[in-house]
Amino acid sequence: MTAPLTPPPPPHHQPSQDRTGQAHAGSGAGSAGHEQDGPGLRTEIRDAVLIALGLTVCGVLLGLLWWWLAPHVPLVGDVTEGSWVVYLKDSEGEQAVGVDGTFTLLALAFGAVTAAAVFLLRRRGGVPLVVALTVGGLLASVVAWRLGVWLGPTSDVVAHAKDVGKNVTFSAPLKLGAKGALLAWPIAALVVHLGLTALFGPRDPEPFHPDEPLTLPTAE
């Protein structure tokens, strides 16, 4: 005689409610992760906008220093055949080059200092931060340039020569001959910030390789 075979246990079916609950839980976790990532990006964009605005305001200080420290270009007015003529008093002078050089050196210093300050506040990089340093530095340079020109002598040199008189030395209007100096601030800011981030920024943890042998400390 053979014993009757025991029937196999019925397959276990997970209730649809559990599956639904798990699905809802998974979707909830995904939405929570999405919401967690969203505010972080919005915070970076908000900080980038604030940094760009702060750098633009700092351009006022650069403009004041440029107007104060830039050398004056001497001009002289004379009357020739009944009309006023304005010319350089010292045709071989390097004051005009000094005006551009002063702006460039000041912009480089401002770019380095502001980049270091931003790094100390954030301690990390990111695309929004890089864009903020570039745009803010460029806007600050433009503000400084236009403010210095506005504070400097009038651009109507003929009228100025008539006011001071014939053969009297007066200062030329403050102008930036090399417009490439406007890029000094953003370039310096990017170089300094990238260098500080590479040297002192947070490091990603090294990945663990399971094939590598695990070394344990030995007791002496």
Contacts in CASP RR format, 6 or more apart in sequence:
PFRMAT RR
TARGET T0000
AUTHOR 0000-0000-0000
METHOD contacts of the structure
MODEL  1
MTAPLTPPPPPHHQPSQDRTGQAHAGSGAGSAGHEQDGPGLRTEIRDAVL
IALGLTVCGVLLGLLWWWLAPHVPLVGDVTEGSWVVYLKDSEGEQAVGVD
GTFTLLALAFGAVTAAAVFLLRRRGGVPLVVALTVGGLLASVVAWRLGVW
LGPTSDVVAHAKDVGKNVTFSAPLKLGAKGALLAWPIAALVVHLGLTALF
GPRDPEPFHPDEPLTLPTAE
44 126 0 8 1.000
44 128 0 8 1.000
44 129 0 8 1.000
45 128 0 8 1.000
47 122 0 8 1.000
47 128 0 8 1.000
47 129 0 8 1.000
47 132 0 8 1.000
48 128 0 8 1.000
48 129 0 8 1.000
48 131 0 8 1.000
48 132 0 8 1.000
49 132 0 8 1.000
51 118 0 8 1.000
51 129 0 8 1.000
51 132 0 8 1.000
51 133 0 8 1.000
51 136 0 8 1.000
52 132 0 8 1.000
52 135 0 8 1.000
52 136 0 8 1.000
52 137 0 8 1.000
52 139 0 8 1.000
53 136 0 8 1.000
54 136 0 8 1.000
55 114 0 8 1.000
55 132 0 8 1.000
55 133 0 8 1.000
55 136 0 8 1.000
55 137 0 8 1.000
55 139 0 8 1.000
55 140 0 8 1.000
55 185 0 8 1.000
55 189 0 8 1.000
56 136 0 8 1.000
56 137 0 8 1.000
56 139 0 8 1.000
56 140 0 8 1.000
56 143 0 8 1.000
57 140 0 8 1.000
58 110 0 8 1.000
58 114 0 8 1.000
58 140 0 8 1.000
59 110 0 8 1.000
59 140 0 8 1.000
59 141 0 8 1.000
59 143 0 8 1.000
59 144 0 8 1.000
59 147 0 8 1.000
60 143 0 8 1.000
60 144 0 8 1.000
60 147 0 8 1.000
61 110 0 8 1.000
61 144 0 8 1.000
62 106 0 8 1.000
62 107 0 8 1.000
62 110 0 8 1.000
62 140 0 8 1.000
62 141 0 8 1.000
62 143 0 8 1.000
62 144 0 8 1.000
62 185 0 8 1.000
63 143 0 8 1.000
63 144 0 8 1.000
63 145 0 8 1.000
63 147 0 8 1.000
63 148 0 8 1.000
63 151 0 8 1.000
64 147 0 8 1.000
64 148 0 8 1.000
64 151 0 8 1.000
65 106 0 8 1.000
66 102 0 8 1.000
66 103 0 8 1.000
66 106 0 8 1.000
66 144 0 8 1.000
66 145 0 8 1.000
66 148 0 8 1.000
66 174 0 8 1.000
67 147 0 8 1.000
67 148 0 8 1.000
67 151 0 8 1.000
67 152 0 8 1.000
67 174 0 8 1.000
69 102 0 8 1.000
69 106 0 8 1.000
70 98 0 8 1.000
70 99 0 8 1.000
70 102 0 8 1.000
70 103 0 8 1.000
70 174 0 8 1.000
71 95 0 8 1.000
71 98 0 8 1.000
71 99 0 8 1.000
71 102 0 8 1.000
72 95 0 8 1.000
72 171 0 8 1.000
72 172 0 8 1.000
73 88 0 8 1.000
73 95 0 8 1.000
73 96 0 8 1.000
73 99 0 8 1.000
73 171 0 8 1.000
73 172 0 8 1.000
74 88 0 8 1.000
74 89 0 8 1.000
74 90 0 8 1.000
74 95 0 8 1.000
74 169 0 8 1.000
74 170 0 8 1.000
74 171 0 8 1.000
74 172 0 8 1.000
75 86 0 8 1.000
75 87 0 8 1.000
75 88 0 8 1.000
75 89 0 8 1.000
75 157 0 8 1.000
75 160 0 8 1.000
75 161 0 8 1.000
75 169 0 8 1.000
75 170 0 8 1.000
75 171 0 8 1.000
75 172 0 8 1.000
76 86 0 8 1.000
76 87 0 8 1.000
76 88 0 8 1.000
76 89 0 8 1.000
76 161 0 8 1.000
76 167 0 8 1.000
76 168 0 8 1.000
76 169 0 8 1.000
76 170 0 8 1.000
77 84 0 8 1.000
77 85 0 8 1.000
77 86 0 8 1.000
77 87 0 8 1.000
77 161 0 8 1.000
77 165 0 8 1.000
77 166 0 8 1.000
77 167 0 8 1.000
77 168 0 8 1.000
78 84 0 8 1.000
78 85 0 8 1.000
78 86 0 8 1.000
78 87 0 8 1.000
78 166 0 8 1.000
78 167 0 8 1.000
79 85 0 8 1.000
79 166 0 8 1.000
84 158 0 8 1.000
84 161 0 8 1.000
84 162 0 8 1.000
86 157 0 8 1.000
86 158 0 8 1.000
86 161 0 8 1.000
89 169 0 8 1.000
96 177 0 8 1.000
99 174 0 8 1.000
99 175 0 8 1.000
99 176 0 8 1.000
99 177 0 8 1.000
100 176 0 8 1.000
100 177 0 8 1.000
100 178 0 8 1.000
100 181 0 8 1.000
101 181 0 8 1.000
103 144 0 8 1.000
103 145 0 8 1.000
103 176 0 8 1.000
103 181 0 8 1.000
103 184 0 8 1.000
104 178 0 8 1.000
104 181 0 8 1.000
104 184 0 8 1.000
107 141 0 8 1.000
107 144 0 8 1.000
107 181 0 8 1.000
107 182 0 8 1.000
107 184 0 8 1.000
107 185 0 8 1.000
107 188 0 8 1.000
108 184 0 8 1.000
108 185 0 8 1.000
108 188 0 8 1.000
109 188 0 8 1.000
110 140 0 8 1.000
110 185 0 8 1.000
110 188 0 8 1.000
111 137 0 8 1.000
111 184 0 8 1.000
111 185 0 8 1.000
111 186 0 8 1.000
111 188 0 8 1.000
111 189 0 8 1.000
111 192 0 8 1.000
112 188 0 8 1.000
112 189 0 8 1.000
112 192 0 8 1.000
114 133 0 8 1.000
114 137 0 8 1.000
114 185 0 8 1.000
114 189 0 8 1.000
115 133 0 8 1.000
115 188 0 8 1.000
115 189 0 8 1.000
115 190 0 8 1.000
115 191 0 8 1.000
115 192 0 8 1.000
115 193 0 8 1.000
115 196 0 8 1.000
116 192 0 8 1.000
116 193 0 8 1.000
116 196 0 8 1.000
118 129 0 8 1.000
118 133 0 8 1.000
118 189 0 8 1.000
118 193 0 8 1.000
119 192 0 8 1.000
119 193 0 8 1.000
119 196 0 8 1.000
119 197 0 8 1.000
119 200 0 8 1.000
122 129 0 8 1.000
123 200 0 8 1.000
123 201 0 8 1.000
123 202 0 8 1.000
124 197 0 8 1.000
124 201 0 8 1.000
124 202 0 8 1.000
125 193 0 8 1.000
125 197 0 8 1.000
125 201 0 8 1.000
129 193 0 8 1.000
130 190 0 8 1.000
130 193 0 8 1.000
133 186 0 8 1.000
133 189 0 8 1.000
133 190 0 8 1.000
133 193 0 8 1.000
134 186 0 8 1.000
134 189 0 8 1.000
134 190 0 8 1.000
135 186 0 8 1.000
136 186 0 8 1.000
137 185 0 8 1.000
137 186 0 8 1.000
137 189 0 8 1.000
138 182 0 8 1.000
138 183 0 8 1.000
138 185 0 8 1.000
138 186 0 8 1.000
140 185 0 8 1.000
141 181 0 8 1.000
141 182 0 8 1.000
141 183 0 8 1.000
141 184 0 8 1.000
141 185 0 8 1.000
141 186 0 8 1.000
142 182 0 8 1.000
145 176 0 8 1.000
145 182 0 8 1.000
148 174 0 8 1.000
149 155 0 8 1.000
149 173 0 8 1.000
149 174 0 8 1.000
149 175 0 8 1.000
149 176 0 8 1.000
151 174 0 8 1.000
152 171 0 8 1.000
152 173 0 8 1.000
152 174 0 8 1.000
153 160 0 8 1.000
153 170 0 8 1.000
153 171 0 8 1.000
153 172 0 8 1.000
153 173 0 8 1.000
153 174 0 8 1.000
154 160 0 8 1.000
154 173 0 8 1.000
155 173 0 8 1.000
155 175 0 8 1.000
157 172 0 8 1.000
157 173 0 8 1.000
160 170 0 8 1.000
161 168 0 8 1.000
161 170 0 8 1.000
164 170 0 8 1.000
176 182 0 8 1.000
END
